[in-house]
């Protein structure tokens, strides 16, 4: 890694371990919240801590979470087959759990747009894998990406052509939606969709994982994607060009930015971080 031009400013730090499978990191207030999906709990980490603390037990297999610009926190629940709002006291309220008369599959990851709409992926992992939720059926018969407008409360499918939509993010100007597909036959890919008036155009291949599964990711203020790519974090330019990567000792599920340009990495059993030159576009 060329430190004179790298977007990474520090060595990788190992912060705390002891989980079974970490996902859904988000910096909330003065701490990081992260899901331990098979452990059915939400864990937290504060600056200076050497251990992960249990913030919520019996968490109904939460997965991805995000912080809106107004400070509200939203998360995905495999167990409740729902998108929830997480309140400051760490109780949760269901925001949406149905598409028409059918229950959602198991919402996985989400982002909040400037207009307050929620965009989320809905693969089946929580109803297929006993350690990630409760057994169930694909009640609407597919796995979509949905947009939930702030006014109607009715989710609209916006991406219907992916088998296992997983991580997602919007470009800084919200003109492009990026979605990772974890079941691509020709590699684990990220697809890009032009967004117009809350709808998505046809998908185009944006990035193929260099090492393996691409799961969760974030977009920075310059439009670069910071992607989990098997046991690494890859940085990709807005045109899809690979820029650089950093190896992680474990398989990475997701990442998030925190204060001071820190990128937090949820990797299997352990939480890591590395300082960067940038910050999260979703909070700008």
N, C-alpha and C positions, 0 to 999 in steps of 0.2 A: 504494500500500500504506500503510495507516495504522499507523505504527510504534508508536503508543500501545497498540494492541490486537493487533498481529500476532504470530503464532506464530514468525515469522522474526525473528531478532535482529541479523543482520549482512548486509552486502552479499554477493552471490555471489562466491566466490573460484574462479579457474581455477588448479588445482593442477599438472597435468601433462597432456601430450598425446602423440600418436604411435601410438595404437592404430588398428585398423581398425573394430572394433565391440565396445565394452565392455559387459560383463554381469556378473551375479553378484557384486556387491561384498559383502564381509563384513570386519568389523574382527576380526582374529585376533592376539591378543597385543599387540605394539607396532606393528603395521602393518595396512594395508588390503590385502587380496587381491582381485583382480578378474580376470575372464576376458576375454581378447581372442579371441573365438570364431574368426573367420576366420584369425587369426594362429596358432591352435592353441597357445596359450601362456597361462600364468597370470602376471600382472604384480603387482607390489607397490609400495606407496607408504608412506613413513614421514614423520612430522612434519618439516617443514623441507626436504624434498626438492623439487626442481624437475623431476625426470624420473621416469618409471615404470621400474622395474627388472624384468628378466625373472626370475621365481622358478621357473617350470617350463616347459621346452620340450617339444614333442611331447606336449601335455597331453591328447590325445584329445578336443579340442573341448569342454572343460568349459564349463558354463553357470552356473546358479544355485548358490549355496552358503549355508550357514547355520551358526551356532554354537549348540550346545545349551547348556542351563544348566549342565551339568557340564564345559563347555569343549571337548567333542569337536566336530570340524568335519566337516560332510557336504557333498557337492557332487554335481551332476548331470553326467554325461558323455554327450554326444551320440555320441562315437565308440565307446564301449564299450556304449552303450545301457543305461546302468546308473546307479544311485545308489551313490556311493562314500563311504567315510570317508577324509578327508585327515589324515594323521598329522603330528606336529610336524616330521619331517624332510622333509615335502612329498611323500612317497610316498603312494600311494592303494591302498585295498583295496575290492574290489567288495562291496557290501552286498546288493544285489538287482539282477538283470538279466533276470528272467523273470516272466511271468504264466502259471502253468501250464506247458505245454510251449512256449509262444510267447515269443520275445524281446520285451522292451519296445521301444517306438518310439524315443524319444530324450528321456529325462527332462529337464525344463526348469527347474523351480524346486521348492523344498521348504521345509518347516518341521518342527521337532521339538517335539512336545507335552510337557507335564510328565511324562507317564507313559513317555516314551521312544519313543513311536511316531513314525514318519516319515510325513509326508503329502507327496505329490509329484504334479506334473502330468506328463503324458506325451503331448505333441503330436508331430507327425511331422517337425519341421523338420530334424533331424539326418540323416534318411534321404531327405529330398526335396531339400535344398539342398547342392550339392557343397562349398560353402565353409564349411558348418557341421557336417560329419560325413562319413559313408560312405553311398553309395546302398544302399537296402534296401527292405523291404516292411513293410506293416502286418500283422504276423503274427497278432495277435488281432483285427484288422479294425476297430479303433475307436481313439479317443483318450480315455482315462479319467483321472480323478484317483484315486490309490490311497492307502490307509493301510497301512503296514507295522508290525504290532504288534511290540513289543520281544521277544516270547517265541517266536513261531512262525516268523518269517522268511518268511512267505507273504503277499504283498501282496493286499489286498482292494479291489476297485473300490468307491469311495464316491460318485463323481459320474460319471454315464454320459450326460448329456444335453448336453454341450458339444462343439462341433466342434474347437476349438483351445484347450483349457485351457492357461493360461500362468502368470502370477504367482498366488501364493496366500499367505494368512496366516490365522491364527486370532485371534479376538477375545481380549482379556486374560483373560477367564474361560473361554476355549476352548469356549464354547457356540455359536459361529458360525464357519463356515469361509467365507472370501471367496475367490473365484476369478475372475480376469480371463479373458475369452474373446476371443481375437484374431481371430475369424472371424464375429462377429455380423453378421447381415444388416441389422439396424436400428441400427447404431452399435457402437462398441467398448465393451463393457459389463463391469461387475463384477457377479457374481451372489453372493448370500448363501444359505447353507445352514445350517439349525439342526442342531446336532450332539448326538446322544444315544447314549451307550455305543458310541462309535466308528463310528457310522453317521450318514449325512446325510439330512435330510428333503428335500422338494421345494425347488428353487431359486426365489428371487425376485429380480427385478431390483433392484440396489442403487444403481448409479451408471453413467451413460453418459458416456464421454469428451467433454469440451467442445471439444477441439482435434483429437483423432485417436486413434491406437492407445493403449490402456492395456496396459502390459506388467507389469513387476514393481512391487512396493510393499511397505511395511511398515506395521504397526499400532503406535501408541504406547501408553503406559500409560493414557491416557484413552480409548482405544478409537477414536481417529481414524486414518483411513487416509491415508498419504502416498504418493500415486500418481504414477507416470510417466504423463503424458498428452501424447503427442507431444513438442513442444518446451517442455514445462513440467512442474513438479511441482505437483500439486493436493492440497490438504488437505480431507478430507471427514469430516464428523461421523459418529458411530455410527449415526445415523438416515438417513444418505445425503445430508444437506444439504451442498452445497458451501460451504466456509468461505473459502478464499483460495488463491492460487497464486503461483508465481514463474516467470517466463520463463527459459528456458535457451537459450544460443545454438545448441544442437544437439538432435537428437531424443534423448529420454531412454529408456533401456532398463530401468534399475532403480536403486534407492536402498537405503541402509542407514544406520543410526545408528552413531556411534562415540562415544568418550569426550567428555565435556564438552558434550553436546547437539548435536554436529555431525551434520548430515545429509550423507552423501556421495552424489554423483549420478554414475552411470555414463552418460555421454551420448555416444554414437557414438564419436568419436575421443579424447575428453577426459574427465578426471576433475575434477569441481567439488565444492565444499562450501559449506554455508551453516549458520550457527548457529541452533538452535531452542530452544524453551522446554521440550523434552520428551526422552523416551528410549524405547527399544524395549520393547514389552510382552513380547516373546519372551524377554527376558533378565531380567525382573523377578521 
